[in-house]
Amino acid sequence: MLVRTLIIYAVMLTCALAFHDNTFAVWELKEELQIRYMNMWELFQQLEYVTDEQRVIVYEEIQHIRSEIQRIVDELIQHDKSQHP
């Protein structure tokens, strides 16, 4: 457990001190994007067993996650364009 903590700390420190100004912000956005993809996957799994009334709610949640994913992708592109004009 301590070894994992030290490795995670070393990776985070490396990301924070890397050459690009927005490296940590980009890392955070990529992590957030991965979480949203996992949420989307779970919602698709829920579609296998939900009732018709619940299906409408799941569809709404899928649309919400899609908009969040698009926002994150737009921010990542904006960070990349600011680093590589």
C-alpha angles and dihedrals in degrees: 000000000000091000091053091050092051092048092049090048091050092050092048091048091050091050092048093050099041122122101263119080094223098042096115091044090051091048090051091049092050090050090049089049091054090051091051091050090052090049090051091050091051091050091052089050089052090057088070094068111017124113122246092261092051092045090069090055092048090051090053091050090050090053090049092050090048091055091048091050090050091050092051092048090050090052091049091051090048091052091049093050091050091053096042109033 
